[in-house]
Amino acid sequence: MTETQESTRCGLVAVVGAPNAGKSTLVNALVGQKVAIVSPKAQTTRVRLMGIALESQTQLLLVDTPGLFDPKRRLDRAMVSAAWEGAEGADAIALVVDAKGGLPEKVLTIVDRLASRSEPRILILNKVDLADKPRLLNHAQRLNERLAFDEIFFVSATTGDGIPELKTALANRMPAGPWHFPEDQVSDATDRMMAAEVTREQLYLQLHAELPYESAVETERYSERDDGSVEIHQQILVERDTQRAIVLGKGGTRIKEIGAKARAELSRIMGVPVHLYLHVKVKPGWDEDRGLYRDIGLDWVE
């Protein structure tokens, strides 16, 4: 990279909001490719994941945080803690709100908490392709009356509407300084972490409401073969035998389909053939395992 420190900018944007507001889809849209998993299921994002976007001479470090909600168990508390920690030291905080829905108490609670923050606060009303204009304007007015945002944007992360304008505005707010990552790097996630996330995404997409949140994916082994392909061994953790049966499917058909879709996605992301081996393990109380929290990038929260 030949740019000098004086001509480049680099800064961190914390992307926060309630579950299912479209934060991960927005981060992917800003980066220009998939770096965060997405599903219709709320609370899909569990860890802080950084997407790295380029806008002219600016490198945007986009922290995709878990959705903010009322935590009930240790895993929930760890996810909410990760979300607020992701906002620490940010050069701007982007609050993403589902524009097609109402303004539930969980959204207003987040807005109130942002009132104590000194960073520039950007309101992003997402899913405008699904919302009517009067609702959009009403949401913007109500939220801005509750907290004076520095800027407000109306976007659709799915269609790309409003994304270029948002990206330019975020870049203009970043401080001058050298880029923190190489020009071709789009995420700070390790290959092991991304592999586990892609398989977990397929669990959510294929099983929908059949499998509750009592599941996790561990990448046990990750190695490169001599031919350049990658071999990955993962275990899917569930709480009960009945959940194991759901993941396996009749005659093992479901686990084969999950593996095939995850393998294809990983091959596309990594650009090399991937050999993926999955097995399902019943592990009651897996969400009380300190080691697992470390592996998936969450802090142990008492």
C-alpha positions in Angstrom: 0.0 0.0 0.0 1.5 3.3 -1.1 -0.9 5.7 0.6 0.7 7.9 3.3 -0.7 8.2 6.8 -1.8 11.8 6.0 -3.9 10.7 3.0 -5.7 7.8 4.6 -8.4 7.4 7.2 -9.2 4.4 9.5 -11.8 4.1 12.2 -14.1 1.8 14.0 -17.9 1.8 13.7 -19.9 -0.1 16.3 -23.1 -1.5 14.7 -25.7 -2.0 17.5 -29.4 -2.7 17.7 -32.1 -5.1 18.8 -32.2 -8.7 17.5 -33.2 -9.1 13.8 -32.8 -5.4 12.9 -30.5 -6.5 10.0 -27.1 -5.6 11.5 -25.2 -8.5 9.9 -26.9 -7.9 6.5 -25.9 -4.3 6.7 -22.3 -5.1 7.6 -22.1 -7.5 4.6 -23.6 -4.8 2.3 -21.1 -2.2 3.5 -18.1 -4.6 3.1 -19.4 -5.7 -0.4 -19.3 -9.4 0.4 -20.4 -11.9 3.1 -18.5 -11.7 6.3 -21.3 -12.3 8.9 -23.8 -15.0 8.9 -27.5 -14.1 8.4 -30.8 -15.9 9.1 -34.4 -14.9 9.7 -34.0 -16.2 13.3 -33.4 -13.5 15.9 -30.1 -13.4 17.9 -28.1 -15.2 15.1 -25.0 -13.2 15.8 -23.3 -14.4 19.0 -19.8 -12.9 18.8 -18.2 -9.6 18.0 -17.2 -9.8 14.3 -15.4 -7.2 12.5 -16.1 -6.5 8.8 -13.5 -4.4 7.0 -14.8 -2.1 4.3 -13.0 0.3 2.0 -14.4 3.7 0.8 -11.8 5.6 -1.3 -8.9 6.3 1.1 -10.8 5.2 4.2 -10.8 1.8 5.9 -14.0 1.2 7.9 -13.7 -1.3 10.8 -17.4 -2.4 11.2 -18.0 -4.3 14.5 -21.1 -6.4 14.0 -22.4 -7.0 17.5 -24.9 -9.4 19.0 -28.4 -8.0 19.3 -29.2 -6.2 22.5 -32.0 -7.8 24.5 -33.0 -8.7 28.0 -30.6 -11.5 28.9 -32.0 -14.6 30.7 -29.0 -17.0 30.9 -25.2 -16.9 30.9 -24.9 -17.1 27.1 -27.4 -14.3 26.8 -25.5 -12.1 29.3 -22.2 -12.9 27.4 -23.7 -11.9 24.1 -25.2 -8.6 25.5 -21.9 -7.8 27.2 -20.1 -8.4 23.9 -22.4 -6.0 22.1 -21.7 -3.1 24.5 -18.0 -3.9 24.6 -18.0 -3.7 20.8 -19.0 -0.1 21.1 -16.0 0.8 23.4 -13.5 3.0 21.7 -15.6 3.4 18.5 -15.3 6.5 16.3 -19.1 6.3 15.6 -22.0 4.2 16.9 -24.5 3.1 14.3 -27.9 2.1 15.7 -29.8 -0.1 13.3 -33.6 -0.2 13.6 -36.1 -2.4 11.8 -38.1 0.3 10.0 -41.0 -2.1 9.0 -41.8 -2.9 12.7 -42.9 -0.8 15.6 -40.6 0.8 18.2 -40.7 -1.8 21.0 -39.4 -1.0 24.5 -36.1 -2.9 23.8 -35.3 -0.4 21.0 -36.2 2.6 23.2 -34.0 1.2 26.0 -31.0 1.1 23.7 -31.7 4.6 22.6 -31.8 5.8 26.2 -28.5 4.0 26.9 -26.8 5.7 24.0 -27.7 9.1 25.5 -24.7 8.8 27.8 -22.2 8.0 25.0 -20.0 10.8 23.6 -19.3 9.2 20.2 -21.2 10.4 17.1 -24.5 8.5 17.0 -25.9 7.5 13.6 -29.5 6.3 13.3 -30.0 3.8 10.5 -33.6 2.8 9.7 -33.2 -0.5 7.8 -35.6 -2.5 5.6 -37.1 0.6 4.0 -38.1 -1.6 1.0 -40.7 -3.2 3.3 -41.9 -0.1 5.2 -44.3 2.6 4.2 -43.1 6.2 4.1 -45.4 7.5 6.9 -44.1 4.8 9.3 -40.5 5.7 8.4 -40.9 9.4 9.0 -42.8 8.7 12.3 -40.0 6.4 13.5 -37.3 8.9 12.6 -39.2 11.7 14.4 -39.9 9.8 17.6 -36.4 8.4 17.9 -34.7 11.8 17.2 -36.9 13.5 19.7 -35.8 10.9 22.3 -32.1 11.3 21.3 -30.7 13.9 19.0 -28.8 11.7 16.5 -25.9 13.2 14.5 -27.2 11.8 11.2 -30.2 9.7 10.1 -30.2 7.3 7.1 -32.9 5.3 5.4 -31.5 2.1 3.9 -32.3 -1.4 2.7 -29.3 -3.6 3.4 -30.9 -6.3 1.3 -31.5 -4.3 -1.9 -28.6 -1.9 -1.4 -30.8 1.2 -1.4 -29.0 4.0 0.5 -25.9 2.0 1.2 -23.4 4.1 -0.9 -24.5 7.3 0.8 -24.3 5.7 4.3 -20.8 4.3 3.5 -19.5 7.7 2.4 -20.9 9.4 5.4 -19.3 6.9 7.8 -16.0 7.2 6.0 -16.1 11.0 6.3 -16.4 10.7 10.1 -13.3 8.5 10.5 -10.0 10.0 11.8 -6.9 10.3 9.7 -4.4 7.5 10.1 -2.9 4.4 8.5 -5.0 1.4 7.6 -5.0 -1.4 10.3 -5.4 -4.3 7.8 -4.2 -5.2 4.4 -6.3 -3.9 1.5 -7.7 -7.3 0.5 -8.7 -8.4 4.0 -12.5 -8.2 4.7 -12.8 -9.7 8.2 -10.9 -10.3 11.4 -12.5 -13.7 11.9 -10.1 -16.7 11.8 -10.8 -19.4 9.3 -11.7 -21.8 12.2 -14.3 -19.3 13.6 -15.7 -18.6 10.1 -16.1 -22.3 9.5 -18.1 -22.8 12.7 -20.2 -19.7 11.9 -21.1 -21.0 8.4 -22.2 -24.4 9.7 -24.2 -22.7 12.5 -25.9 -20.5 9.8 -27.0 -23.7 8.0 -28.4 -25.1 11.2 -30.6 -22.0 11.6 -31.6 -21.8 7.9 -32.5 -25.5 7.5 -34.0 -26.3 10.9 -35.9 -23.0 11.5 -38.0 -23.4 14.7 -37.3 -27.1 15.1 -34.0 -26.5 16.8 -33.9 -24.0 19.6 -30.9 -22.0 20.7 -29.5 -24.9 22.7 -26.9 -25.6 20.0 -23.4 -24.6 19.2 -20.7 -25.6 16.6 -17.1 -26.3 17.6 -14.3 -26.6 15.0 -12.3 -29.4 16.4 -9.7 -29.7 13.7 -8.7 -27.5 10.8 -5.8 -28.4 8.5 -4.6 -27.8 4.9 -4.0 -30.8 2.7 -1.0 -31.1 0.4 -3.3 -30.4 -2.6 -4.3 -27.0 -1.2 -7.7 -28.1 0.0 -8.9 -27.7 3.5 -10.1 -30.4 5.9 -12.4 -29.4 8.7 -13.8 -31.5 11.5 -16.7 -30.0 13.6 -19.0 -31.1 16.3 -22.5 -29.8 16.7 -23.5 -29.6 20.4 -27.1 -30.0 21.5 -28.8 -30.3 24.9 -30.9 -33.5 24.4 -31.2 -36.7 22.4 -34.3 -35.5 20.7 -32.4 -32.5 19.4 -29.7 -34.8 18.1 -32.3 -36.7 16.2 -33.6 -33.5 14.6 -30.1 -32.5 13.4 -29.4 -35.9 12.0 -32.7 -36.3 10.3 -34.2 -39.5 9.0 -31.4 -41.8 7.9 -28.9 -38.9 8.4 -30.4 -36.9 5.5 -30.5 -33.6 7.4 -26.9 -33.6 8.6 -25.8 -34.5 5.1 -27.7 -31.5 3.7 -26.3 -29.2 6.3 -22.8 -30.4 5.6 -23.3 -30.1 1.8 -24.6 -26.5 2.0 -21.9 -25.4 4.6 -19.2 -27.1 2.5 -20.2 -25.3 -0.6 -20.4 -21.9 1.2 -17.0 -22.4 2.8 -15.4 -23.4 -0.5 -16.9 -20.2 -2.1 -15.6 -18.0 0.8 -12.1 -19.6 1.0 -11.6 -20.2 -2.7 -10.4 -23.7 -2.3 -12.1 -27.2 -2.0 -13.3 -27.9 1.5 -13.7 -31.4 3.1 -16.2 -31.0 6.0 -16.9 -33.7 8.5 -19.7 -33.1 11.0 -20.9 -35.1 14.0 -23.6 -34.3 16.6 -22.9 -34.6 20.3 -25.3 -34.4 23.1 -23.8 -32.2 25.8 -26.3 -31.0 28.4 -25.2 -27.6 29.8 -22.8 -26.9 27.0 -23.4 -23.2 27.6 -21.7 -23.5 31.0 -18.4 -24.6 29.5 -15.8 -21.9 29.9 -13.6 -23.4 27.1 -16.4 -23.2 24.6 -17.0 -19.5 25.4 -13.3 -18.9 24.7 -13.5 -20.8 21.4 -16.4 -18.9 20.1 -15.0 -15.5 21.2 -17.2 -14.6 24.1 -16.1 -13.6 27.7 -17.3 -15.6 30.6 -19.9 -13.5 32.4 -20.9 -14.3 36.0 
